[in-house]
Amino acid sequence: MSKSFSDQSSLFVDETVLYDSWTPDELPERERELDTLHDALAPVARGAAPHNTFVYGKTGQGKTVGVTYKLTDLQDFATDNDIDLSIIKYSCAKDNTSYQVASNLVEELSGEKPRGYDKKTVFDRLYDNLQDLGGTVIIVLDEIDSIGTDDDILYELPRARANGHLEDMWVSVIGISNDFEFRDNLSPKVKDTLCDEEIHFSPYNANELQSILQRRAEKAFHDDVLTDDVIPLCAAMAAQDKGSARQAIRYLYKAGELASNAGDDVVTESHVRNAEDIIERKSIEKGIRDLTTQDHLALTAVVSLEIDAETPARTKQVYAEYKQIARQIGANPIHMRRVRDHLQDLDLAGVVNAINRNTGIQGGQHYVFELTADLEMTIEVLRETERLGDVVDHITE
């Protein structure tokens, strides 16, 4: 008999509490960071300019949630006290230049995207739109590291009033980044301008993750449907990997879904471990699915060396393996320098780990590479990749 839909669950009360988009009403694990952010925003309440702030830390550490939490608090205060405050939130994830960010901000503010204009004209249009808002404007640029070294936007906006582009109003920027190195690579003038305040969100530990999961579970699940080991296990697995609250919550949600779909009365350790396997595989698939043929070949070479316990391996060693695999599938090998670039791309995708080593005068500075993702799952995904199935079967024999 096929399953029937129901609006009731023996496990879930409100599973939306476990969504990525759900915003908690308290963040006690980030009290120190939120206090620092509060102090950076506090001048608004006194009619002055908020400090430009740079917020950084790995994915899932509560950066965006924390910024949203404090800005909502500030907006409520401004409304109650007749303070002219505008907050603009923009994700730079799909942008790689300051021009694109400025152009998209103009569209966000005016509804019309400037096309074919030079950078100065686009920035002038942006200043005109900000001047029309007036008062105090806080611009939140999430995933700002996407723009790389083209960081003019981070100089222009905080300096707009000082440089005579705006009058009788305040503009400040909150930049949010997942990349620890992005701040170090900013130009000196941007560092001086943007980084009035720097707030680092460090990875959560297992105890903090347990507290976060416990609060969510109380809202998401019926009483007594989680066995005692479920939340500690979800927290421990996430803490050992990335220290990410998002990851821990996904383990808990997927475990609940598996139990609910199976018609089980409780969520157990077994559901959590199955959830981890499913989420890990999806993560690997996502990292591998859109790779180019040359990326796949470089990854397969690393997998082959990993199977033979020869990693971390230097570029030359990976390249030798790569050439053999390329010949087996009839692909034209590219130069070693290009293969190294592809290995670096795999590192950014989170599939391979590129380690920069310096062995002194004898060995010099060089990279070594090893697999980051789970070996068995990576093999399974590569085996399903067109042209590579037979090669993967061969290297795993």
Secondary structure by P-SEA (a helix, b strand, c coil): cbbbbbcccccccccccccccccccccccaaaaaaaaaaaaccccccccccbbbbbbccccaaaaaaaaaaaaaaaaaaaaccbbbbbbbbccccccaaaaaaaaaaaacccccccccaaaaaaaaaaaaaaaccbbbbbbccccccccccaaaaaaaacccccccccbbbbbbbbbccccccccccaaaaaccccbbbbbccccaaaaaaaaaaaaaacccccccccaaaaaaaaaaaaccccaaaaaaaaaaaaaaaaaaccccccaaaaaaaaaaaaaaaaaaacccccaaaaaaaaaaaaaaaaccccccaaaaaaaaaaaaaaaccccccaaaaaaaaaaaaaaccbbbbbbbcccccccbbbbbbcccaaaaaaaaaaccccaaaaaaaac
